[in-house]
Amino acid sequence: MVATTTFSGAGRSRPPWRRALVTGGAGFLGSHLCERLLDSEVEVDCLDNLSTGHADNIGHLTGRPGFRLFEQDLADPGCPGALPGPYDLVLHLAGPASPTDGRERPVQTLEAGGPGTRNALAVADRDGARFLLVSSPEDDGDTPLAPPSGERVDGADPLAAGTAYAEYRRFSEALVAAHAGAHGSNAGIVRLFAAYGPRMRTDDGRMIPTFLRQALAGEPVIVVGDGGRRCSLCYVDDAVEGVLLVAAGRSVRPVDIGADEETTVLEIARRVIGLTGSDSPLEFVEAPAAGTARPVTGFAHELFGWSPKVTWEEGLERTVAALTGGSGRTPAAAVTGDGDWPP
């Protein structure tokens, strides 16, 4: 049976929650979730230690009725007690935003996956809330360059650069699944494939922000191989809708949220250069390309009635407009500063 709940558009219905906790709420996706929940008359407590998130992402929410920011580390032992609740929904996004963050902050990354996820689950259990871990696939092809070795990082080698991020993702998912099985908790997992849009950091190492940063700085836009690798992009509005629809259900099984439409890396690079009005040349580099995981969205379509509505071309146009103020250009400070796009 297809779900009829919607959280955007003319047919929007009110979510079944009164108050939500969004961990990692000052990050790219977290800030959009906070905003959508507030717009749907849900009170929101945003938890973030601002290590990879940024206060500017939620600056426009500060002062809105029902919104509170808790600047704390979720992995700290006393954090659950500092969150008053009670919550009907806990959306857990606290952790590294990308594999690049995982490589630069390996200890914090592993703590986010272990103690951080355990504390978020404890808060949800305390209040009888629906819990949803927002995770990522093992490899969604959303990085412009493959690891130099060309080897898939699976966590087997503890000295490999990407091990902390791989284990963070894998362990947090395993912990949620084990917790739900052992305690009967209303806990689930959603995996986002190549979500992008306004407020992404230009320094997070993923494909879209990297191409944009290079194009806006007038640098060569670097494409691996011949650019023929295919990938799917999911605009943030569609990603948020999918997350909330899964949250409104009781699924424990991981649910993929990603676009069915595919395009090539070369087409994306050319589109970015065109939209930004950049003179950047394309530069093709020889590097071993990692395999690209494809979202299996049948479960999301059939059980939750979700399907993406924004094409990758339209999504890129919106993203560039938000970054440049609609001018197609942006001041150098926005490209070379702290790496966070303006809200």
Secondary structure as GFF3:
##gff-version 3
##sequence-region A 1 343
A	DSSP	beta_strand	19	23	.	.	.	ID=ss1
A	DSSP	alpha_helix	28	39	.	.	.	ID=ss2
A	DSSP	beta_strand	43	47	.	.	.	ID=ss3
A	DSSP	three_ten_helix	55	58	.	.	.	ID=ss4
A	DSSP	beta_strand	67	70	.	.	.	ID=ss5
A	DSSP	alpha_helix	79	82	.	.	.	ID=ss6
A	DSSP	beta_strand	89	92	.	.	.	ID=ss7
A	DSSP	alpha_helix	99	104	.	.	.	ID=ss8
A	DSSP	alpha_helix	106	111	.	.	.	ID=ss9
A	DSSP	pi_helix	112	116	.	.	.	ID=ss10
A	DSSP	alpha_helix	117	127	.	.	.	ID=ss11
A	DSSP	beta_strand	130	135	.	.	.	ID=ss12
A	DSSP	alpha_helix	163	183	.	.	.	ID=ss13
A	DSSP	beta_strand	187	192	.	.	.	ID=ss14
A	DSSP	beta_strand	195	196	.	.	.	ID=ss15
A	DSSP	alpha_helix	207	216	.	.	.	ID=ss16
A	DSSP	beta_strand	221	224	.	.	.	ID=ss17
A	DSSP	beta_strand	230	231	.	.	.	ID=ss18
A	DSSP	beta_strand	234	235	.	.	.	ID=ss19
A	DSSP	alpha_helix	236	247	.	.	.	ID=ss20
A	DSSP	beta_strand	255	257	.	.	.	ID=ss21
A	DSSP	beta_strand	263	264	.	.	.	ID=ss22
A	DSSP	alpha_helix	265	276	.	.	.	ID=ss23
A	DSSP	beta_strand	282	285	.	.	.	ID=ss24
A	DSSP	alpha_helix	298	304	.	.	.	ID=ss25
A	DSSP	alpha_helix	312	324	.	.	.	ID=ss26
A	DSSP	alpha_helix	332	336	.	.	.	ID=ss27
###
